[in-house]
Amino acid sequence: MLKRLLLFCLCFLTSVKVDRETPWMAFIAEVDILSRSMVSETAKDGEEWPRYDSERRGYFRLYAPEATEVVVRCMGSDFQMQKGEKGYWYGVSRPLPVGFHLYRYYTDGEYAVDGSSRLYCGWKGGVNAIEIPEGPSGDFYRVQSVAHGRLNDFEYYSSVEGRQRHSYVYTPAEYDASSGRRYPVLYLQHGMRENEHAWAEQGKLSQIMDNLIATKACEPMIVVLDSGNIGLSYYDYTLEHPGVTESDYGSDFLPIMMKDLIPAIDSAFRTRGTREQRAMAGTSIGGRQTLDLALQHPEWFAYIGTFSGSFAFGPEQLDAVYNRTFTDADAFNSRLKVFFFGCGSNEDYNTEAISERLTEMGIHNQFYCSDGTGHEWLTWRRCLSAFVPLLFK
């Protein structure tokens, strides 16, 4: 009888519309949230928010005692939050797709950071994120019981910029023990508003590479993550550099890579140091940077990949771009070993249309589509997992 009475009281309390000025009701709601949801892996150590439930809804909590209105923006939608006790606000999203999603708080219209979640690149000053896990299909980017490579901090001097720069350099688990062996290199670039931290953190580069190498799905290789100088959005970049064009955005990274980064990597690490053992790939704007560099300087790379590439041309312009390089299919195919195009099924960046048109022109290329994903990190994790096994065979 007592159990039935307690159950009735709990159902009654949680069914009543919570008044923003009734903090004890919000406390009941938080207890209910904690019981039905799990903490996201993006939460800081020891923190309990953000959270998600079995229906993939995100749950958010922000401390903002002086605010009169708080909104959480996630996946392009705004979700109103309700004020609870002790200055905390609570919000819930609609069901989210699996994968990694950025979110931002706005308190009375002003951007606010969630102190419970780790900060990720993707917005000025950093941005919070929630990870909605997928099932076994996501094991390829989870930590497994395999030998783990090392993500090295690497600093080098840029003669182009006249300053020190920072990169991450992934070396496979066997690198330290195999003192005489040299390795091929993949240069992997990020997208707009991001930097060298992107692939290391939200991209889960180390986990993907460890798992592929452990199962012999790909060759052991070095992977270099550097900032492509596109940390500012294109809009913010034009404010700081009046008169620039879209083609100028991120173009200053290309001479840095050729004159400074590649020579520094070849000097500091045991690389094979030839174009046949060097690859480049990038997401979004980083995909465009990849084509701009690798197609205009074929002496540097034999493998090229774009993941949701933000191209400055459409399929109807392929016979005119990059010094008409696609008009001589035999010469192009003899130089390039892999030409890879990947995207999500829920985005439209002309990726598949460009791949199809290149095939019609006789250009060998591989197309990959991530089912059910858009312009997001789950797409790019999957693209990397499909691209890397094609390299250095």
C-alpha positions as CSV (number, residue, x, y, z in Angstrom):
1,M,0.0,0.0,0.0
2,L,2.8,2.4,0.9
3,K,4.6,1.7,-2.4
4,R,1.4,2.5,-4.3
5,L,0.9,5.8,-2.4
6,L,4.5,6.8,-3.1
7,L,4.1,6.0,-6.8
8,F,0.9,8.0,-7.0
9,C,2.6,11.0,-5.4
10,L,5.6,10.9,-7.7
11,C,3.3,10.6,-10.8
12,F,1.2,13.5,-9.6
13,L,4.2,15.7,-8.9
14,T,6.0,15.0,-12.2
15,S,2.8,15.5,-14.2
16,V,2.1,19.0,-12.9
17,K,3.4,21.8,-15.0
18,V,6.5,23.2,-13.3
19,D,6.3,26.8,-12.4
20,R,9.5,28.7,-13.0
21,E,9.2,30.2,-9.5
22,T,8.7,26.9,-7.7
23,P,12.2,25.6,-7.0
24,W,11.1,22.4,-5.1
25,M,9.2,21.2,-8.2
26,A,12.3,21.7,-10.3
27,F,14.2,19.6,-7.8
28,I,11.7,16.7,-8.4
29,A,12.3,17.2,-12.1
30,E,16.1,17.0,-11.8
31,V,15.8,13.8,-9.7
32,D,13.6,12.4,-12.5
33,I,16.1,13.4,-15.2
34,L,19.0,11.9,-13.4
35,S,17.1,8.6,-13.0
36,R,16.1,8.3,-16.6
37,S,19.3,9.6,-18.4
38,M,23.0,9.1,-18.7
39,V,25.8,11.6,-18.6
40,S,27.5,12.5,-21.9
41,E,31.1,11.6,-22.4
42,T,31.7,15.3,-23.2
43,A,31.0,16.3,-19.5
44,K,34.1,17.2,-17.5
45,D,35.4,14.7,-15.0
46,G,33.1,14.5,-12.0
47,E,30.3,16.5,-13.7
48,E,26.8,15.1,-14.4
49,W,25.7,17.3,-17.3
50,P,24.9,17.3,-20.2
51,R,22.9,14.1,-20.4
52,Y,20.9,12.0,-22.8
53,D,18.2,9.4,-22.5
54,S,17.2,6.2,-24.4
55,E,15.2,8.2,-26.9
56,R,18.4,10.3,-27.7
57,R,16.9,13.5,-26.1
58,G,19.6,15.8,-24.7
59,Y,19.2,17.3,-21.2
60,F,21.0,20.5,-20.2
61,R,21.6,22.4,-17.0
62,L,23.1,25.9,-16.7
63,Y,23.8,28.0,-13.6
64,A,22.5,31.5,-14.3
65,P,20.8,32.9,-11.2
66,E,20.4,36.5,-12.6
67,A,18.9,35.5,-16.0
68,T,15.3,36.0,-16.9
69,E,15.4,33.8,-20.0
70,V,17.7,31.0,-21.0
71,V,17.8,29.1,-24.3
72,V,20.0,26.2,-25.4
73,R,20.7,26.0,-29.1
74,C,21.5,22.6,-30.5
75,M,21.3,21.1,-34.0
76,G,20.0,24.4,-35.4
77,S,17.0,24.6,-33.0
78,D,16.4,26.6,-29.9
79,F,15.0,25.0,-26.8
80,Q,13.5,27.1,-23.9
81,M,14.9,26.3,-20.5
82,Q,13.0,26.4,-17.2
83,K,14.3,28.0,-14.0
84,G,14.7,25.7,-11.1
85,E,16.3,25.9,-7.6
86,K,19.5,27.5,-6.6
87,G,19.9,29.5,-9.8
88,Y,19.9,26.5,-12.2
89,W,18.0,26.3,-15.5
90,Y,17.0,23.1,-17.1
91,G,16.2,22.2,-20.7
92,V,15.5,19.2,-22.9
93,S,15.9,18.8,-26.7
94,R,14.0,16.8,-29.2
95,P,15.5,13.4,-30.1
96,L,18.9,14.0,-31.6
97,P,20.8,12.0,-34.2
98,V,23.6,9.8,-32.9
99,G,27.0,11.5,-33.0
100,F,28.7,14.7,-31.8
101,H,26.7,17.9,-31.6
102,L,27.7,21.4,-30.5
103,Y,25.4,23.4,-28.3
104,R,25.4,27.0,-27.0
105,Y,23.5,28.7,-24.2
106,Y,22.0,32.2,-24.5
107,T,21.1,34.0,-21.3
108,D,18.9,37.0,-22.0
109,G,20.3,36.9,-25.5
110,E,24.0,36.8,-24.5
111,Y,26.2,33.8,-25.3
112,A,27.1,31.8,-22.1
113,V,29.5,28.8,-21.6
114,D,28.5,25.6,-19.8
115,G,31.1,25.0,-17.1
116,S,30.1,21.3,-16.8
117,S,31.0,20.4,-20.3
118,R,34.4,20.3,-22.0
119,L,35.1,23.1,-24.5
120,Y,35.6,22.3,-28.1
121,C,36.8,24.4,-31.1
122,G,34.0,25.3,-33.4
123,W,33.0,28.7,-32.2
124,K,34.8,31.9,-31.0
125,G,36.1,31.2,-27.4
126,G,35.1,27.6,-27.5
127,V,31.8,25.8,-27.5
128,N,30.2,23.0,-25.6
129,A,29.0,19.6,-27.0
130,I,27.0,16.5,-26.3
131,E,27.7,13.1,-27.7
132,I,24.8,10.8,-28.5
133,P,26.3,7.3,-28.7
134,E,25.5,4.9,-31.4
135,G,25.5,1.1,-31.0
136,P,28.2,-1.4,-32.0
137,S,28.5,0.4,-35.4
138,G,30.4,3.1,-33.5
139,D,33.0,0.8,-32.0
140,F,35.5,1.9,-34.6
141,Y,36.0,5.3,-32.9
142,R,35.8,4.0,-29.3
143,V,38.8,3.0,-27.1
144,Q,39.3,-0.7,-27.5
145,S,41.7,-3.2,-25.9
146,V,44.4,-2.7,-28.5
147,A,47.9,-1.2,-28.6
148,H,47.6,2.6,-28.5
149,G,49.6,5.1,-30.5
150,R,50.9,8.4,-29.2
151,L,49.5,11.9,-29.9
152,N,52.6,14.1,-29.8
153,D,52.6,17.8,-29.2
154,F,54.9,19.2,-31.9
155,E,56.1,22.8,-32.3
156,Y,57.9,24.2,-35.3
157,Y,59.0,27.5,-36.6
158,S,57.1,29.0,-39.5
159,S,59.3,31.2,-41.7
160,V,56.2,32.3,-43.6
161,E,54.5,33.7,-40.4
162,G,57.7,34.4,-38.4
163,R,56.4,32.6,-35.3
164,Q,56.2,29.2,-33.6
165,R,53.2,27.0,-34.6
166,H,51.7,23.9,-32.9
167,S,50.6,20.6,-34.4
168,Y,49.5,17.2,-33.1
169,V,51.4,14.3,-34.6
170,Y,49.9,10.8,-34.2
171,T,52.5,8.0,-34.3
172,P,51.4,4.3,-34.3
173,A,51.9,2.1,-31.3
174,E,54.9,0.4,-32.9
175,Y,56.7,3.6,-33.7
176,D,58.8,3.9,-30.5
177,A,59.9,0.3,-30.6
178,S,60.7,0.1,-34.3
179,S,63.7,2.5,-34.3
180,G,64.7,1.8,-37.8
181,R,61.4,1.8,-39.6
182,R,60.1,4.8,-41.6
183,Y,56.4,5.6,-42.1
184,P,54.1,7.2,-44.6
185,V,52.3,10.4,-43.6
186,L,48.7,11.6,-43.8
187,Y,48.2,15.4,-43.3
188,L,44.6,15.7,-42.0
189,Q,42.8,19.1,-42.0
190,H,39.8,20.4,-40.1
191,G,36.9,22.7,-41.1
192,M,35.8,26.3,-40.5
193,R,36.0,27.7,-36.9
194,E,38.3,24.8,-35.9
195,N,42.0,24.2,-35.4
196,E,44.4,21.3,-34.8
197,H,42.4,20.2,-31.7
198,A,39.4,19.3,-33.8
199,W,40.5,15.9,-35.2
200,A,42.3,15.1,-31.9
201,E,39.2,15.7,-29.8
202,Q,35.8,15.6,-31.5
203,G,37.2,13.6,-34.5
204,K,38.6,10.8,-32.3
205,L,41.6,10.4,-34.6
206,S,43.7,8.3,-32.2
207,Q,41.0,5.8,-31.5
208,I,40.1,5.4,-35.2
209,M,43.8,4.9,-36.2
210,D,44.6,2.6,-33.2
211,N,41.6,0.3,-34.1
212,L,42.3,0.2,-37.9
213,I,46.0,-0.5,-37.4
214,A,45.3,-3.2,-34.8
215,T,43.0,-5.1,-37.1
216,K,45.5,-4.6,-40.0
217,A,42.8,-2.7,-41.9
218,C,45.3,-0.1,-42.8
219,E,49.1,0.5,-42.9
220,P,50.7,1.9,-39.8
221,M,51.2,5.6,-40.5
222,I,52.0,9.0,-39.1
223,V,49.1,11.5,-39.0
224,V,49.7,15.3,-38.8
225,L,47.0,17.6,-37.5
226,D,47.8,21.3,-38.0
227,S,45.7,24.5,-37.9
228,G,44.6,25.6,-41.3
229,N,44.2,29.2,-40.3
230,I,40.4,29.1,-40.6
231,G,39.6,29.4,-36.9
232,L,37.7,32.5,-37.7
233,S,34.5,32.1,-39.7
234,Y,34.6,33.5,-43.2
235,Y,32.4,36.4,-42.0
236,D,34.7,37.3,-39.1
237,Y,37.7,36.9,-41.4
238,T,36.4,39.5,-43.9
239,L,35.8,41.9,-41.0
240,E,39.5,41.6,-40.1
241,H,40.7,41.6,-43.7
242,P,38.6,44.0,-45.7
243,G,38.6,43.4,-49.5
244,V,39.4,39.7,-49.3
245,T,37.6,37.1,-51.5
246,E,36.3,33.7,-50.6
247,S,39.2,32.1,-52.4
248,D,41.6,34.0,-50.0
249,Y,40.0,32.4,-47.0
250,G,42.5,29.8,-45.6
251,S,44.9,30.3,-48.5
252,D,47.7,31.6,-46.3
253,F,48.1,28.1,-44.8
254,L,49.2,26.5,-48.1
255,P,52.7,28.1,-48.2
256,I,53.1,27.3,-44.5
257,M,52.5,23.6,-45.2
258,M,54.9,23.4,-48.1
259,K,57.7,25.6,-46.8
260,D,57.6,24.9,-43.1
261,L,55.3,22.1,-41.9
262,I,56.2,19.2,-44.3
263,P,60.0,19.9,-44.0
264,A,59.7,20.1,-40.2
265,I,57.8,16.8,-40.0
266,D,60.2,15.0,-42.3
267,S,63.1,16.3,-40.1
268,A,61.7,15.4,-36.7
269,F,59.9,12.1,-37.5
270,R,60.9,9.0,-39.3
271,T,58.9,9.6,-42.5
272,R,59.5,8.1,-45.9
273,G,59.5,11.6,-47.3
274,T,58.3,11.0,-50.9
275,R,55.0,12.0,-52.7
276,E,54.2,8.3,-53.1
277,Q,54.2,8.0,-49.2
278,R,52.3,11.2,-48.5
279,A,48.6,11.8,-48.4
280,M,46.3,14.8,-47.6
281,A,42.7,15.0,-46.6
282,G,40.3,17.6,-45.0
283,T,36.8,18.3,-44.0
284,S,34.6,21.1,-45.4
285,I,36.9,24.1,-46.0
286,G,39.8,21.8,-45.2
287,G,38.7,19.7,-48.1
288,R,39.0,22.7,-50.4
289,Q,42.4,23.5,-49.0
290,T,43.4,19.9,-49.7
291,L,42.4,20.2,-53.4
292,D,44.0,23.7,-53.7
293,L,47.3,22.4,-52.5
294,A,47.5,18.9,-53.7
295,L,46.1,19.4,-57.2
296,Q,48.2,22.5,-57.9
297,H,51.3,20.8,-56.5
298,P,51.1,17.2,-57.6
299,E,54.8,16.7,-56.8
300,W,53.8,16.6,-53.1
301,F,50.9,14.1,-52.8
302,A,49.8,10.8,-54.4
303,Y,46.6,10.4,-52.2
304,I,43.9,13.0,-51.8
305,G,40.7,12.9,-49.8
306,T,37.8,15.3,-49.1
307,F,35.1,14.8,-46.5
308,S,32.1,17.0,-47.1
309,G,34.4,19.3,-49.1
310,S,33.3,22.9,-49.5
311,F,34.2,23.3,-53.1
312,A,34.6,26.6,-54.9
313,F,33.1,25.0,-58.1
314,G,30.3,22.8,-59.3
315,P,30.4,19.6,-61.5
316,E,29.8,21.7,-64.6
317,Q,33.0,23.6,-64.1
318,L,35.4,20.7,-63.7
319,D,36.9,21.1,-67.2
320,A,38.1,24.6,-66.3
321,V,39.5,24.4,-62.7
322,Y,43.0,23.7,-61.5
323,N,44.6,24.6,-64.8
324,R,42.3,22.1,-66.6
325,T,44.0,19.2,-64.8
326,F,40.9,17.0,-65.2
327,T,40.8,17.3,-69.0
328,D,43.7,14.9,-69.4
329,A,42.4,11.8,-67.6
330,D,45.3,9.5,-68.5
331,A,47.9,11.9,-67.1
332,F,45.9,12.6,-64.0
333,N,45.3,8.9,-63.2
334,S,48.9,8.1,-63.7
335,R,49.9,10.7,-61.0
336,L,47.2,10.1,-58.3
337,K,46.8,6.7,-56.6
338,V,43.6,7.6,-54.6
339,F,41.1,10.4,-55.2
340,F,38.5,10.1,-52.5
341,F,35.2,11.9,-52.0
342,G,33.1,11.4,-48.9
343,C,29.9,13.0,-47.5
344,G,26.8,12.4,-45.4
345,S,23.5,11.4,-47.0
346,N,21.8,14.4,-45.3
347,E,23.9,17.1,-46.8
348,D,24.2,18.6,-50.3
349,Y,27.7,19.9,-51.0
350,N,27.8,18.6,-54.6
351,T,30.1,15.8,-53.5
352,E,28.3,12.9,-55.3
353,A,27.6,15.0,-58.4
354,I,31.3,16.0,-58.7
355,S,32.4,12.4,-58.2
356,E,30.0,11.2,-60.9
357,R,31.1,13.9,-63.3
358,L,34.7,13.1,-62.8
359,T,34.0,9.4,-63.5
360,E,32.3,10.5,-66.8
361,M,35.5,12.4,-67.6
362,G,37.5,9.3,-67.1
363,I,39.0,10.4,-63.7
364,H,39.4,7.5,-61.3
365,N,37.9,8.3,-57.9
366,Q,36.2,6.7,-55.0
367,F,32.9,7.9,-53.5
368,Y,31.7,7.2,-50.0
369,C,28.4,8.2,-48.4
370,S,27.7,8.1,-44.6
371,D,24.1,7.0,-44.3
372,G,21.8,9.2,-42.1
373,T,24.3,11.9,-41.2
374,G,24.9,15.5,-42.3
375,H,27.7,18.1,-42.2
376,E,29.0,16.8,-38.8
377,W,31.7,14.8,-37.1
378,L,30.1,11.4,-37.3
379,T,30.2,11.8,-41.1
380,W,33.9,12.7,-41.0
381,R,34.8,9.9,-38.5
382,R,33.2,7.4,-40.9
383,C,34.9,9.1,-44.0
384,L,38.3,8.8,-42.3
385,S,37.6,5.1,-41.5
386,A,36.8,4.5,-45.1
387,F,39.7,6.5,-46.6
388,V,42.6,5.4,-44.5
389,P,42.5,1.7,-45.6
390,L,43.0,2.8,-49.2
391,L,46.3,4.5,-48.5
392,F,49.9,3.4,-49.1
393,K,49.1,0.0,-50.5
